Amino acid sequence: MKYLMFQGTSSNAGKTLTVAALCNLLSRKGYRVTPFKSQNMSLNSYTTIDNDEMSIAQVMQAEAADIEPNCNMNPILLKPKEDFTSQVIVQGKPAGNMQFDEYQNNFRQPAIKAIKESLEYLKEDYDITIIEGAGSPAEINMYDKDLANMLIARMTDADVILVADIDQGGVFASIVGTYFLIPEEDRKRIKAVIINKFRGNAEVLDSGIKKVEELTNIPIIGIIPYDETLNLPEEDSASLSTHHFSENEKINIGTLRLPRISNFTDIDPLDYEQDIGIKLVDIYDKFDNLDALIIPGTRNTVNDIVELKKSGAFDYIEEVSKEIPVFGICGGYQMLSKKIIDKNCSESKYGSVDGLGLLDIKTEFGQINKVVEQSRGTIINDSSLGFKKGTVVNGYELHEGITILNDAKPFIKVEKGNGNDKTGQFDGAIKNNICGTYFHGIFHNFEFRRNFTDQLRINKGLEPLGITSKDEFKESKRVNYNQLGDLFANNVDMSFIYNLLGI
């Protein structure tokens, strides 16, 4: 097994896409290559075909390499739940909620064991592993607690390439500072630097590059331009804050930016719909000029409901629901409940709270173990939201809590997955222009998505597009991955990288 590792001078430096790009290139050249990130902190996760949970970032990297995502590509996933507390996912399965000190002091060795096991597992199917670090390796106050950077480089005897983000400024200081803050034994592993997200004429960097190379004695082997045409999944909320959503289309779909927003990639396919603009709505914003509102997933339904009430968004949602469709996904679906019951405070210190009450349902926490599985079903009835009876939908479920339908009509007849009605046969609920489901990825289904957006077009007096043979979202993903790989190859010294890999 050959290893190469990308570490960053900061979070959101572009490590995720850099790994995806190289995985794409190597795969297209016929190599058996896999991504790997030992520990990822993210609320954006996915359910594999084995019903294991892993980070969306490593899923995207696996897709770029044209391989099936596997939880061993991301053996440790930390999902922040409350301040200083995260749910810990180990090799796809929940290991419990842990505070930072508990995790570092009591779980470090089990985590290292899982990381080693996953690396061994990947050896069976792949010849090259491209490793992504986390944050920066130069967090000197945390160096002895490292589970994602130089510890992994030592574990795999991997060479390291630093990725630096020039878009945020201070790129040369970040490179030199990172290099000299790392102990010498680890510093020797850094073989090169890539400058990422550059805009403009690269010649203006020449004097800075020369000075950095003199100080560190390592080469800068690439300057990757910022490409705004690429449309790929965001890794986490740090990426989301710099993501540019169009507000200039004929139809505006608002997506509520919850304080603990998760799985916001659920909305990505809507960005590919002609004449549809996605507007990210903060909970302190006015909900103006929206044609539909999506309430996405959240890592803590109760806490976010409390925040909606404090901000006034709770009342705004109730008001706009009288005029436009409101669609909740997972935690957003739970928020549509009349009551959210948490008697044992398993979700939050607030216990039970009133929900938005837009559907006649209730959600209870503490009744079931976490649901992690892929799902499939069919839409039960035609609706004023454009959904058609018999439409097949696929998705995946990642939730704690169960939602019980009172007088609300179920939305999906479940063929595979976890039905949330009393019989276990149905998912979601719908009433007039209010709808919710536990199916993450539901808008990735082309017919379902187009029926919904066509109804929005009709509502605005526009012509519907209808169901076509071409799903632009699905087709563009492969094009974008190849475009990402080509961007990397055209702006980085590939012979240097191939030499590091011995290929």
Secondary structure, DSSP 8 states (H G I E B T S, - for coil): -EEEEEEESSTTSSHHHHHHHHHHHHHHTT--EEEE-SEEE-S-EEE-TTS-EEEHHHHHHHHHTTS---GGGS-EEEEEEETTEEEEEETTEEEEEEEHHHHHHHSHHHHHHHHHHHHHHHHTT-SEEEEE--S-TT-GGGGGG-SSSHHHHHHHT-EEEEEEESTTS-HHHHHHHHHHHS-HHHHTTEEEEEEEEE-S-GGGGHHHHHHHHHHH---EEEEEE--TT------SHHHHTT------SSEEEEEEE-TTEE-GGGGGGGGGSTTEEEEEEETTS---S-SEEEE-EES-HHHHHHHHHHHTHHHHHHHHTTTS-EEEETHHHHHTSSEEE-TT-SS-TT-SEE---SSSEEEESSSS--EEEEEEEEE-S--TTS--TT-EEEEEEEESSEEEESS-EEEEEEEES---STTS-EEEEEETTEEEES-BTGGGSHHHHHHHHHHHHHHTT-------S--HHHHHHHHHHHHHHHHHHHHB-HHHHHHHHT-
